[in-house]
Structure formats: C-alpha cells, structure tokens
C-alpha cells in the first residue's frame, strides 16, 4: 500500500504477550517518506477535516493527559505515524471495540516507524488501520473522502467478526475470573474456555455441558410439549399439519384464535399468532412452511410474552418481550416509519447489537393485513402498528426486564421444565397476562423451551435493569474454586532449551501426569509425537493447550515465535531462561545480546503472580530479568558462591545449585541436599557443564511448580541424553569402533560447550560433519565454526536443504575460509552425504562429530551405517557410492 510517498511495509498481528504489550496488538512498519518533514500543522484545515470525519478523536488524551489532548497535539504539530495510531484506535471504537492502547516509535531508520495499536478482532483492526491511513492522507491533502460511508463499512465488517452478545457476555465473565479464553473460529461464536483437561466450550449460550438429546427434544416442539405435559406443566394444545387445508381444519377443532409456527423453527422465525380467520390461517401457513419441518397449529393463549432464563436449575433473569412495532405520526407511511426506526444506532442486522433492524417481509405484511394496513398506509398520529406477532428480539422486538416481578411458582415451573429436559441453560417462553401471578390461575402456559437462548434481552433490555447472565453460566461450568488452567512451564534461552524442556516433561511424566510438550523436534502428548518438525512457536503451544487430556504443558519458546506472533498463552506458571549468547542476531530488529535478552524476557513478564521465574544466576543478562517478574524468582547456579544467588538467599529467596558433589535446593538459610551428581548420569557426574546447567534449570522449575522432590530425584537419575529421550542433544553413540557425537549446536555457545566437553574426554582423532544455517550473519557463522577448531582434525562441510536465500555451497565455502592449509576438509552437497563421507574418513578409535540439521535424518543414516560390518567397510572404497538408505 503506497500513497503520497507513504508505504506500509508490513502489518503483523501479535496474538499473545509480546515485546510491545501484554495484549493483542498490530505492529505496522510504516514508512512516511516525504511526510517526515511535514507535521500536521503544516496542512491548512487538516485538523478540522480530520476531527469532523472522526469526532471520537476529541476524547483522546494523548501525552497531554486530558480529553482533547490529542487534538491539541495536532494543532501544535505531530507526524503521520502518531496520527495513524490514534485514528486507527478511534475507528475501532466506532466499530464497537473497546481498545485504547497505541504507540508510534521510530525504528532508527529515517521516516520509518513502528505503529502499535491494540485490537480485539484482527481482520477488522487491519481494515481499520488501512482506512485510518487513507482517511488521514485525504484530510491532509484536502481530497474528497466519504468518511461516513467508510465508517459504516467498518461497522458492517465488525458485525461479521465480533462475538455475538450472548457469547461475549460469557467470555467477559470468564475473563473477569482469569479463565483462559480462546476463540476457535474467526467469525463464529465457538469459544474454548480453560486449558487442557479443564477445558469447556461454548457456542453462544450453548455449552459443552448441554445435552445433545435435550437439544434434539427442544427442536421438536410437539415432543417438547408432550414431555412437559407428562409432569403437569401447562402447555397449549396443538397438532402438526402438512397443508393449508389441514391447518384450517385443526384450527377449527382447537377453536380460534390459533398460532401457527414451524415445528422445528427458532428465533421466532415464521411464528404467526392470534389468527382469527381462515384467510389468516392459510396465509400464516404459507409463511411457516418455508422453514424446516412440518407446521404446528396451537391454541392461542392471551397474554404477554415472557422469557425466563434458567441456568443450572435456577431462574436467573426474566424479560417481557414486545413485538416489533412503530407509532404513527399521521404523515409518514409504515415503510417510512420502519426506515426511521432502523436508523436507531442500537438497531443493526443480525444479533450483534442490543436491537435488531425491523424487516418488512411477508410475515410483516400478514400482520399488517390483520390490522387493515399495508406498507404504504399512513397510520394516524399515536396509532401503534405491529409488524410481528411474535416478540423475538431477532425479528425487531424489544425487551423489558421483569426478573424481580416473577411469581415464585412461575420461576419453579420454569426451573422444572429445564430440569425435565436436562438443559443446563434454557430459555423458557411463557404466555400469561400477569407474570406476578401463578400461571395456573390465569390460563397461561409454557409455549416453547429454547436450548440455546439468546441473552441480549437480559444483558441490554430496552428498559429495566440489565442482568449479567454470563456470570451464572460461567459459574455452572466452573463453580467457585474449580480449576480452569493447567500448569504451563515455558522454557526459553539460547542453548539447552530442548533438553530442559524434555527433562522437565520427564519429571512430570514420572509423576504419572499427562504432559503436553513442544520443542524443536515436534509436539508430544504423553510421550507420543503427534506433530513433527520445529514446534517451538505459539501455534504448537496452542495445540497442546487445546488438547483435552493434557494436565501439564511444557513448552519450548523460541525467539522467532515471540517476534512473529507473541506467546501462545496468556501467562505461565513457571518461566525458565537458560542463558543468553549470540544467535540469530541481525534478524527481526534484534542486533545485540541486550536486545535478544529483551525478547526472551517476554516469557518472564508472562509469569503469573503466584508463579515463578527460573533464572541462570551465572548469566548476568538472565539474572537481571528478575526485575521483570511478577511472581517469585528461583535462581540456579553451578555453585553456592555466586553473589546474586547469595544475596537472593539472604532475602529469603529460593535457589538450586551444586554443593559438595550434589544438587541442592535452598530457601533462605535452609538447605536440602537433593541428589548426588554421580546419580545424574547424563551430566557425567557433573563433568558436562552444559548438561549440569540443564539439570539445575529443570530441577528449579519442577521444585517451583511443587513437584515432590523424590520424583524430581527419580527423574534426574533416569533421564538419558540419548537419541531416544533427547535426540540431537549431545547424543553419544558407538558405531563400528568409533565414538559418534550427534548434536544440534548451531551457535557459538553450543559449539564452545561441545569443545569444553570433548577436550576433557582425552585425545581422539576427530572428524566433524557440519552444515550451518544460512539465516545467521556471516560473523556469527564464522565465530561458531572457529569455536570448533581447537578439537577437530578434519571436516566435512555440507549445505543444508534450506539455504535461506544463500547461494549453493555459500556457507560451506565460508567455513572453509577459516581453515589453515594443513587442516584437511571436503565438501558434501547435503547432510546425508556429509555423514557418509565423514564415516569414510574415520577409523576405529576415532571420533565422528555430527552437527545435525535434520536430526531424524541424521539418526536414520547413522543407524544404516551401524549395519555395515567393519570388514565390509575396509573393502568399500566409498560408502556414498553404495547408496546406503
């Protein structure tokens, strides 16, 4: 999008906690081009045009701190990015979304800004920004622009995407109780409440506790009446018919007046009441037959139309409903009166607002004919003209709250009806002359039971007291004290994330809990991989939280996902940061270690108030994240002498560290010796420093989450860093007399950890098979490769399948440029060929180090090589030529 030299480079939706806010926001990278030197006060008449098109801007305070502050800034002079931010928010307000957070900040590049605006619904927000930019530029350059039409288009779009009032009431009530909310469809009302094993779902007022059988019964009105009549509840007499002749015959048998309605209708569609002649009955039949099922003819019951809402066996609200109608003025036709009524801003199409627009359709014409009128008639001044006989809000009706007037016996009858039909949420339609008297005394009756009743008549009655009926529905799903969340343990950092994630998951699996885990290898439920590939992003996290069996979620969180979409959860129980070292710098605006740490800190900022941050006290950039945590902090360190750790313990804090050859926990002055390092075999008794740090981080997380220490010890002593439990994480294998190290170390920190470990393992001739990702800066690739030079004797350098826009063999040749003339090396086209060539270059007793790209592929190649006999190896000139699979 480009106009007047202004270009929108990117619009990005951050759907979870992110670098910019703890809420959903759009991040727009906006290049304002030549307008960098044109403030708002340099455009004559701009402020007047803009504020006349978007009057809501007058309420914006901006940095001035008072309503009208933003307009004051416009008059003093401000720039397009800042203006677009405010106009986008104002337009969303016009659309009915309650948002107010926004920021416009320079990127460091002249004229280019990050514009941040909060949103409730993504697509309407994107369109609001697009409209805001068009509108603002038109106002600046005094170009014609139909702002009113643009805003109406935005409102129509919002109606398509926003949650309906019934769903929204339940969602709002859930959020007030900190129950997680996840919308499952972009434009519908299907919503998940809660996480994992505690999840529930709603679709408008229908819940996952609603009986499908009850819904089926309610859709068959004759069956509903039969069930209610069996327990002594008053219902009208009636029969189903299949022709206009049969309808008139039944009407005469029942006695006029009668009601006709679709047997399986809803929302009052096709319902015609108080029919007093054969012509009216036949006309009504033609209307009702357009809907599903046969047509039901019932005895007409005199009185007002009431809706009683029953939730979990208790009546919680009641409203009197009146049909769509207009009042004559002696001048305008019925059609003109309806048009005027529909201009009420509360009336919109569908069910998105407090009132629905009135339709002049065939049903309305039948009702008008009953009153001797047509759409072209001019009613007398003060004359009430009904446009529907049914009173549903969905057909233009209005509602008056009468909750406090309902006679107790009428409430009990409604509650019994819901109970008999086994409905958790029921809308009971009742006809009687006075809701304050027992229905039995006045010949009233229950005429319908709704399994998914609309709530807006109670939430926003046309008159009377609003009732927050979302609250009792949420309480029926989650009684006070009932859990809605599962523990979420989020793991981030530069190195060790996947191993820590797997180890923490192993700890909770040891406790017999169903663990959902995501990492760079896949998504796992109870140890079974359900998705393969890099699953360290927000979508994978959400897949785990949507799973109905998961009791604990252990989620690896990568920087890319945070920058791309934000976190996949609202807050976590435990957030872990393992370390910060150079990786992926120069990407996504992250150019320094401090900026990388700021990205990782988003996880710590998302820790719940009663949760914990697990931080590496040996890494200053990680340790200082404690200031961003709302919950408690648990530090881990390789020894008890760390100054940060000692200060933390002196203040009563908690920590995990190594002391006297054992992993210990401490809180204040109290210390507990947890397990000797000799039992934690994957750390080689503590000799593998990076594995020791992983063990400390996982121990701190499980301890912070309240796991039994005995189970933590059992998990530490049974975890193995092999290709089964932690594939590609410093796996040590024996292969035809060779030692094979398989690791996923693609950055300088990981390579240094390998170097430190292998230099302790004695001298072996070492061949390294290595390919590095092309999405790193050249200097980072060089630093990573050079970190291997002290312990490698020969190299096989290969390309990756995903070269990230680099030329063929560009990265292998970059690595070869770091080698001295006396270091042998060879090239391979891909990982598979590289491993086979590396194996060929080794002899029994040598070490083969494979820096894996696709771990599963690397393991498959090594397993195939394990089937090759040593004698066969010695007679084979080139294993590559054998085409081993």
N, C-alpha and C positions, 0 to 999 in steps of 0.2 A: 504494500500500500504506500503510495507516494503522491504528495500534492504540495505545491508551493515550495518544493525543495525539502519537504519533510518526509522522512522514511521510517516506517515501522519495521525494524529489523527482525524482531522476534516477539511473539506473545506466548508466554509459558504459564501454565497453571500449576501452582504448588498446592497439592491437595492435602498436605499434612503439615505438622510443625516443620519449620524451615528456617533458613538464615535470616529472613526478613520479619517473620511474625509467627506467633503460636496459633495461627488460624489460616484458613484457606485464603490465598491471595493470587492475583495475577501479577506476573512480572513482565513488564513491557520494556523492551530495549528500543528507545525512541531517539532517532537522530533528527534534531530540529533544524539542521542545516543553517540556512541564512538567518533564521529567526533567533539564533543565538545572540544576535546583536539588536534584536527588535523586541523590547519589553512591551507589556500590554498598554502602557500609557503613551506609546508612540503610534497607536492606531486610533484616529479620531472616531468617536461614537462607539467604540468596541464594547466598553463596559455596559453601556445602556442596551445595546443589542443583545449581548450575551445574557444579562440578567432578566431581560424581558422574555427571552426564549426559555430560560431555565430559572424561574423565580426562586426555587429552593436554595440557590446559592446565597441568598440573603441571610440564611440561618447559619452558614458555615463560619466558624470562629477563626480558623487558621491559627497562626502563631500570635495573633493579636490577643486571643483569649476571650473574645466576646462575640455574640452574634453580629454579623456584618463585618467581621474582621477580614474575611477573605475578599469581600468587595473593596474594602479599604486598601488591601494589598494590590488589587487590580488597578486601583486609581493611582497608587504610588509607583506601580511598575513591577511586574513579575513576568516569568517566562512561560513558554508554551507547555513544557513538561509539567510544571506545577499546576497550570490551569487545567490541562487534560486530566490530571489526577482528580481534582475537585469536581469537574464536570462529570466524569465517569461515576463518581460516588453519588452525585446529585441525581443523575439519570437512574441509577439503580434504586434510589429512594423513591423516585417517581414510579418505578416498576413494582414497588411494594416490598423491596428488600431492605432490611434494617442493617445497613453497613455504614461505617464511618471512618475506618482506618485507611490511611493512604500516606505515601511518601514519594518524593521525587528527589533522586540523588544523582549527582554526576558520576560517570564511570571512570573518569580520568582522561577520557578521550574528548577533545573539544566538541561541544554540541551534542554529545551522546549521553543520555540519561537512562537510569533505571526508574521506571514509574511503577510503584507498588500500590495496588488497590485491593481491598478485601472484597470478597464475594460470597454469596450464598449458593447460587447456581451458576455453573461455569459458562455454559453457552450464552445465556442472557448477559452475563458480565462481559464476555468477549464482544458481543454486539453493542453493549453499552459503551465500551471504550471506542469502538470503531465510529459509532455515532457521535460520541463526545469530540473526537478529533475532527470529524467532518464539520460538525456544528461550530466548533471553536474557530476553525480556519475560515469558515464562511462569515462569521461575525467579525473576525479580524479584517478581512479584505472586503467587507461590505458586499457580500454576494447573496443572492436570493436563497433562502432556505426555509422550508416548511417545517419548523421545529415541532409544531403541534402534531402534525402527521407522523413525524419521526418518533415522537414520544408515544403516540398511540400504537405504532408498530412494535415498539419495545414492550409495551404493556401486554399486547397480544402474545408476543414471544414468551414473556414471563409467565403468562397464564398456562402456556403449553408445558413449561418446565417446572413450575413451582409445585410443591406438595399441596394437596388439597387441604382444606381447613380441618377435616377430621384427622387426617394423618399428622398434620402439623401440630395439632393440639397434643397428640400422644407423644410425638417426638420432643416437643418443648418440655413436657412434663418429665420425660426420661432424662433429658439433658440437665434439668434442674437437680436431678438426683445423681448426676455424674454416671449415668448408664450410657455405655457406648452406643452410638447410632451410626449405621452405615446404610446408605441408600443403594439398593441393588439394581435399579433401573433408572436411566437418566430422565425419563419423562413420566413414569408411572408412580404409584404410591406404595410399591413393595419395599419395605424397610426392615433391616435386621437390627434388633436391639441386643446388646450384650455380645460377649465374645465366647468362642469355643463351646464348651459343654453347657454354658449358661445362656446360650443364645435363644432368643424368641424372635418371631417375625410378625409383622402386621401388614395388612393391606387395607388402607382406610381404617375403619373400626373393627374389621375382622382380624382375629389374631390366630397365632399358631395353636392356641388352646381351643379355638372354635371347632365344634364337632361338624365334620363334613355331612354326617347323617342329619344333623339338625338343620343345616343349610338346605339340604335336599327337601326336607319336610316343609320348610318355610316357603320354598319356591312353588310348592303345590298347595294353593290356598284351600281347596276343599279338604285336603288331608290335614292341614293345619287346624281347620275348624273342627274336624272330627276328633283329633287328639285333645283339643281344648274342651270340647263338649263332654268328653268322657270323664273329665274331672270336675264338671259342674261350672265351667267358666262360660259366661254368656257370650255367644257368637250369633250372628244373623243367619237366618235360614237362607238356603240358596242351592243352585244346581248349575252344572256346566252345560253349555249348549254349543251347537256347531253350525247354526244357521240363524238368519234373522227371524224366520218363521218360528223356530223353536224358542228363540229368545222372547218373542212376544207371547208365546203360549205359556212359558214358565212365569213371565211377568204377571199374566192374568191369574195364574194359580197362586202366586205369592201375595198378590194384591198390590196395586200401585200406591205410592211411588216405589221404584226399584233403583238398584245400582247395577251398572254393567262395568266389568273390568277384565283385563286379561288374566287368565288363570295363573300364568307364570310371569306377570309383569313386575316392575319395580319403579321406584321414584315417582309413583303416581301417573306414569305414562299410560294413556288410554283409559283412565278411570272416568266414568260419567255417572253423576249422582242425581237423585231427585227427579227421575224420569217419570212423567205423568201421562204420556200418551203413546199410542202405537208408533206414530211418526218419530217421536223422540227415541223410543227404544230401538227402532230399526236404524236410525241414524247413528246412535251410540254403538250399536253392534258393528257397523262398518268402521268406526274408529278403533274399537277394541280388537277387532280381528286382525289388525295389522301387526300385532305383537305375538310373541311366541305362545303356543299352546291354545287350548280352547278358550271360550269366553264364559265368565262366571256371572250369573244373574243372582242378585241377593236382594232381600227385603231392605228397603231404605229405612235408616234409623235417624230420627230427628235429633238434632243437637249440634254442638260444636265438635270440631276435630281436635283431639289431643294426642300428643306423642309423649309417652312415658319411657324414659331411658333406664334400663336395668343393667347393672354391671355386677358380676359376681354375686348374683342373688339379691341385690339391694337396689331399690329405686334411687337414683342419684340426681335426676333432673326431670322436669316436665315442662311442656310448652303447648299453648293453644295455637293452632295454625289456622290462618285465614287465607282464602283463595286469592289468586291474582285478580286485581280489580283496579279500576280508575274511577275518578269522581268527575262528573260532567261540569262544564262551565257555561253551557248554553251557546258556545261559539265554535268549538273545535269538534271534529269528528272523533269517533272512537279510535281510529287509526292514528290521528294526530295526538290524542291523549296518551296512547300507548308509547308513541315515539318520545313524547316529553318525559314520561315516567322512566323510560330506559336511559335517559340522559343522566339520571341519578348516578354519581360515581360509584355508589355501592353496588349497582347492578352491572354485572358482566356476564358473558356467556359461560355456560358450564357451572361448576360448583366452587370456583376458586375464590369468590368473594362472598360477603355476607348476604347478598341478594342476587338472584338470577334474573336476567332480562326476560321480559314477557314476550311470548311468541303469538302472533295472530295466525294460527294454523287451523286445520279442520276442526280440531277439538274446540278451539275458541269460537269458531263460527257456530258450532252446535249450541254452545252455551249462550251465545248472543241471540240465536234464534229463539231459545226458550224465553228470552226477555223481550222478544219482538224487535230485535235490533240487528243491524249489520255493521260491518266495519266502517261504512260511510255515514251511519246515523250520527246525529248531533244530540247527545244527551242533554237534558235540562240541567241547569245550574244546581249543584248539590246532589244530583242523582248518582247513586252507586251502580256501577256497571261491572258485573262479574265477567271474568274472562276464562275462568276454570271452575269446575265444580269440585275437583279435588284441591286439597290445600297444601300440597307439597311445595317446599321451597324451590325444588328443581324445576317447577313449572311456573315460577314467578310469585309464589305465595310469600306471606310474611309470618312472623312468629312473635308470640308474647310469652314471657316466662311466667309459669304458674306453679313452680316447684313447691312453694310454701303453702299453696292452697289445696293440694291434693288430699282427699279424704284418706285416712289410713287404710280403710278397707279396699279402696281402689288401688293404692300402692301395693297392698298384699296380693291382690288379684293379678296385677302386672308381674310381680315377682314370681308368683306361682306359674304363670304362663311361660316365663323364661325357664323356670326350673323343669317343668314338664317337657319342654322341648330341648333341654340340656344345652342352652345357649349361655356362653359367658358374657356376651354383650348383646343386648336385644332392645330393639325399638318397638314398643307396644303401641299400636294405634287404637284409640278408644273413642267412640262416639257417645256423647251424652250431653244433656242440657246444662248440667252444673257439676263441675269436677269436685266441688266441695261437698257433694252429697254422694252416698253409695250408688254405684251404677245400677245395682239390682233394684233400687227403689224407683228408678226413673226410666226403665226400659232401654237403657244403653247397652252397649256391647263392645267387646274387642273385635275389630274388623280386620286386623292384619297384624302379623308379627314379622319384623324385619331382622334378618340375621346379620346384616352389615349396615346398621342405621347411620345416616348422616348425623354429624354432631353440630353443625354450624348453627342450627336453630337454638341450641343451648349455649354455644360459645359466644354468638353475636346475635341475640334476639333483636328484632326490630324495636321492641320495647320491653322493659323489665330488666331484671338483674342477670348479667352473664354468669354462666356456671362453667368452671374449669373442669370439664368432664374428662379431660385427658388424664388427670391425676388418678381417679379411681381405676381407670383401665390399666395404667402402669402398675398401680398397687396390686391389681389382680394378677398381673404377670410376675411382678417382683414384690412380694409382700415386704414390709419393712424389715431390714436386716438380711434379706435374701441376696446372695451374690449375683452379680451380673458380669463380672470381669474374671479373667484368669491371670495368673502371674505372667508378665511379659518381661523377659530378660533380653536386653538389646546389647549386642557386642559390636564395638567399632574400634578403630585404631588403624595403624598401618600394617603391622605384621602380627601374626598369631591369632587373628580374628577367627579363622575357621577352626583351628584346633581348640581354642577356648569355647567356641560355640558347641563343638562336638563333645567336649569334656563336660560342660555344664548339662547338656542334654543327657549324657550318660549318667550323671549324678541323679537326675530326676527320674530317669528310667530305672535306675537301681532302686528308687523308692516306689516302684510299681505305678508310676503315673504315666498317662498317655501324653507324650511330648510331641509337639509340632515344631520342627526345626527347619530353618532356611540357612543356606550358606552358598558359597561359590560353586559347589558341586551339584546342588539341587534342593528340592523341598522334600522333607521327610515327615511322615506321620507314623508314630510308634516304630521307628527304625526302618520303615519301608519307604523307598524313594518313589514319590508319586509324580515328580517333575524333574527333568534332568537339565543341566546347564547352570549358568550363573544366576542364582536365585537370591542374591543379597540385596534386592531392591524392594520398594514398597509394595508392588503388586504381589510378590511372593509372600510377604508378611501378611497381607490381607487375606490371601488364600488360606493360610494357617488359621487366622483368627475367625474365618468363616466356617471352618471345619467343625462339625457338631460333636466330635469326640475328644477334641484336644483339651487337656487340663492345664498344661503349661506350654507357653510359647518361648522358644529360644531362637532369637533372630539375629543373624549377622547383618550389619548395616554398613553398606559401602558409601563412600563419599559421592559417587556418581548418582546414586538414587536420591540422596539428600538434595543435591543440586538440581536434579532433574524434576523431582516431584515432591520433595519433602519426605517426612517419615510416613510409614504405612500404618501408624497407630497414633492415638491422641496423647497418651502418656504411658510410661513403662514402670514396672515395679523396681527393676534394677537396670542401671545403665553402666556398661563397662567400657573403658577406654584403655587399650593395652599399651600403646606407645604412639609417638609421632615421629616419622622420619620421612625423608624426601620420596615422594611417589606421586605420579600424575600431576606434578607441578606444571604450570603453564597452560592448564586446561580449565575451562569454565570460570575464568577470572581468578583462579587460585594459583598464585605465583610464588608464595613464600610459605615457610613452615608455619608461621603465625596464622596465615590465612587458612591453611589446611587444618590447623588445630581449631580454628573458629567453626569450620564446617563440622568437624567431629563433635564439637561441644553441643551441637543441637540435640544430640542424644541425652546429654547430661541435663540440659534445660528441660527435657521432657520427663524427667524422673518425677514421680508423684511425691506429694508432701510426706506421705508415710512410706516412701520408698528409699532407695539407697543408690549412690553413685560409687562405683568401684574404680579407683584411680591408681595409676602407677606412680608411687612417690619417688621413684628413681628417675622419672622423666619430668623435668620442670614444666614443660608445656602442658602435660597432662595433669600434674599435681595442682596447678593453679586453676583448673576448671572447677575446683571445689566451690569457688565463689559463685558459680552459676547454678548450683544445685539447691533446689527447694527442700530436699529430704536430707537424710544423714549421709555422711561420707565414710566409706571404708577404704583405707589405703592398703596397698600391698607393696612390699619391697623385698629385695633379696636378703637384707639383713636388718637387725633391730637398731642399728646405729644411724639410720637415715634421719636427718634433722627434722624434716617435715613430719615424718612418722612419729618421732619422739614428742614434738610439740602437740601433735594431734592427740596422742595418748594422754599427755599431761592435762588436756582439757576434757578427758573422759571419753574420747573418741575410740573408734574400733579400727583394728588393723590385722593384717595377716603377713607373716614374714618367716624367714628361716633363722633358726637359732639352735646351736648345738646339734646340727645334723638332722633337724626335724622341722616340719612345717608347724608353726604355732599360730594361735589366734590370741588376740589381746583386746580388752576393753578397759580403758583407764589403766589402773595398776594391776588388774587381774590378767593372768596369762594362763593359757591352756596348751599343752603340748599335744598336737593333734595326731601326727603320724611321722615316723622316721622316713627320711628320704630314701633309704635303701628299699623300702616297700613301694615307692613311687617309681616303678621300673622305667617308665617312658622318659624320665629325666636322667636316667643313668646315674641314679644316686645323687642327683643334683649337679652332675658334671655338665649336662647340656643346659647351659644358662637360659637359652630362649625357651626351652621346654619347662624349666623351673618357673619362669615368669608366667607361662601359660597356666601351670598348675596353681600358682598363687592367686591369679586373677579368678579362675574358676572356683577355687575354694572360697574366696571372699564373696563371690556372687551367691553361691549356694548358702553360705552361712548367713549373709544378709537377708536372704529370702526365707530363712528359718528352717532349712533342711536339717534333719537330725545329723549331728557330727559323725555318728557311727556310719551312717550311709555315705557321707562325704568320704570318709576313710576307705570304705569298701570300693567306692567308685575310683578313687585315686589309685588304689592298688590293683585294680582290674582293667584299667584303661591301657590300651596299647596304641602306640603311634605307628601302626602298620597300615598296609594297603586296604585292610578291611574296615577298621574303625576310623582311620583318618587318612584316606587316600591322598597321596601327593603332598603330605606334610611330614617331611623328613622320614620317609619310609626307608628302612634298611633291609635289603634283601640279599640272599645268597644266590648266585647264578653261575653255575659251571666253574666253581672255584674263585669267582670274582665277588667282590663286595659291590653291590649296586645301591646308590643313594638316589632316591626319587623325591624331588621337592618342587614346590610351586613358587620358588623365590624369584620374583621379577623386579625387585628393587634393591637398592644398596644396603638397606638394613637387613634384609633377608640374606643377602649374599655374605655379609660380614658375619652373621650368625652361623652360617654354614662353615665359613672359614675358621671361625673360633673353635667350632666343634671338631672339625676334621684335623686341625693341627694338633689337637690333644690325643688323636687316635693313632699316633705313630706314623711313620713314613710309609706310604704306599705310592707306587706309580699311579697317577690319577689322570683319567681321560674325562673331559666334560663335554656333554652334548647339550648345546644351549641355543635357544632362539628367544629373543626378547620382543615384547610388544612394540609395535611402531607408533602407538599413541603417546609415547613419552618423548620428552625433549632429548635432543642429541646428548647434551651434557649429562642427563640422568642415565641414559643408556650406557654411556662411556664409564661413568662412575660405578654403575652396577657391575659392568664387565671387569673393570680393573680390580674390583674387590675380590675377584676370583683368582687373580694372577698369582698370589703367594702359594697356593696349594694345588694348582693344576699344571700338569706337564704337557698335555696335548689337548686340542679342541676339535670338535666337530660343530661347525656353525651352520645353522639352518634358518630358513624363513618360516613364518607362521602362516596358517591358512588365511587369517585376517591380517593383512599388512597395514591397515589403517591409512590408506591412500599413499603409502610409500611405494617406491619402485621395487620391482623384483630384485631380491638379494641386496637391497639397500642397507638393511640393518646388519646382516652378516658381514658385509664388507666394512661397515662402520666399526664393528667389533674387531675385525682382523687388523684394522689400522692401529689398534692398541698393542699389538704383539711385536715382540722383538724378532729379529731374523732367526734366532735359534729356537723359537717355540714352534713346533710343528702344528699344523692345522689343516683341515679340509672342509669343503663346503658340502652341504646337502640341501635338497630342494624343500624338504618338509621334515616334520618331527619323526615320522616313521622311518624314513630313510636315514635320518641322523642317528637314531638309536641303533639301527642295524650296523651302520658304519662304525659307530663308537664301540659296539661289541667286538667288531672285527679287529679294532685297533688295540684291544686289551688281551692279556694273558691271565691264566690262573694266578691269583695273588694280587692282581691289580684292582684298582677301584674305578668304577664307572659312575660318574655323577650325571644324572639326567635332570635338567631344569625343565620341567614339564610345562607344556602349553595346554593340551587337552589330556587330562590325567587318565581318563578311561582308555584312551587310545594308547597312551604310553604303557599302561599296565598290560593291555592286550598284547602289545609287541613283546614285552619282557616275558610274559607267560608263554608265548610261542617260542621264544629263544630257549626257555627252560627245557623244552622238549628235545633240543638239539644235543646230541652226545658229544663229549669232548673229542673223541676220535673223529667224528664227522666234521667237527669244527676245523680240526687240523688239516683235513683233506679238502676243505672247501675254500677256494680262493677268495670268494666274495659272497657273504651271506645275502647281500642285497639281491644278487642275481638269482638266488633261489626263490625269491618271491614269497618268503615266509608270511603266512597270514596269522 
